[in-house]
């Protein structure tokens, strides 16, 4: 059954995990015959991404104004005006994510007029919960459906807001086939990261590791929008290359082709990182901290390696061991791809998300 769906995201960067999910969510729902409107209170989506969405038939309501994105109050004002216009339209379902006032406002605007589905996509640990304003907790309790992105997060969420009918639906991720690589026998191994360039995602650890002489045979490649780190910040690091940002499948394909291993030394409350799912879809290995739902992705201890940041020597040895496995061809890339296809394949996720958006409100 075709539905009119309003998708709200508090902010969308040019590159990032939730950005990838939201874009792919809109595209897949549109291809399935639904009419989708994307509303965002602060958007930095690139021109190519906007074109992909609009060409597919997604109606865009994006706040790209420097003035209206300059402060939370201005974003809220823009959101109120946009909602006043959207209330003239009928929607069957409203999907929201984001923890601020704007997501709460969107839900209030459409409660009882459409099925409201809220998607919480971070870890729901103590640090995460401490950031929730009372209005956000209340909004999650009142939403017609509450979705989290990893199995273990469901138990945390149930306890945090005293709600039993919390559902798990994974984020959409892009499944692209990187260009074939021909490795020269003496070529260095490339470790890479793409996403937000902030310390919370482990960029400072990449810089430190790049200067360790024991890791001289590893090059470190970074992609992402300049923010906390600028392009010039990487210049003093001989074995680090900043390669700009990308927001489309061609950019993702090129990035995946350029690395042998992905790293995510995150200290932030992660949900189930879309970047790791995209890396696995390409058959690539990864090293990451055990934040949020990341441990759920470990199915092969040789290709999916968890590390702590409290023991630098172990971190170095983990990188050396991964480099050795890559050079000696010990990794099963087909197994990585198969795991992604079985658990995060497009068809299964489309069925799950459609069911959440359509099914009647559970009795509570």
GIQUI-V879423 format. One line per field, one symbol per residue. ss: DSSP state (H for helix, E for strand, C for the rest). phi: phi as a letter, one per 30 degrees, with the letter a starting at -180 (. if undefined). Layout:
BEGIN
ss: ???
phi: ???
END
This chain:
BEGIN
ss: CCCEEEEEECCECCCCHHHHHHHHHHHHHHHCCCEEEEEECCECCCHHHHHHHHHHCCEEEECCCCCCCCCHHHHHHHHHHHHHHHCCCCCCEEEEECCCHHHHHHHHHHECCEEEEEEECCCCCHHHHHCCCHHHHHHHHHCCEEEECCHHHHHHHHHHHCCCCEEECCCCCCCCCCCCCCCCCCCCEEEEEECCCCHHHCHHHHHHHHCCHHHCCEEEEEECCCCCCCHHHHCCCCCEEECCCCCCHHHHHHHHHHCCEEEECCCCCCCCCHHHHHHHHCCCEEEEECCCCHHHHCCCCCCEEEECCCCHHHHHHHHHHHHHHHHCCCCCHHHHHHHHHHHHCHHHHHHHHHHHHHCCCCCC
phi: .dbcccccbdabddblddddddddedddddddjdcccccbdacbddeddddeddddjddcbcdcdeddcdaedddddddddddeddddccbdbbcbbjcddddddddddcdicadcccccccdicddddddddedddddddcedbccccadddedddeddbhbdddccbdddbdcccdddccddecdddccbbbkdcbddcjddddddddcdddcddccccbblddadcceddcedcdccbccibbbbddddddddddbcacbbcdbcddcbededddddddicdbbadddhdeedddcbddcbccbccdbdddddddddddeddddcicccddddddddddcbdedddddddddddcdddddb
END
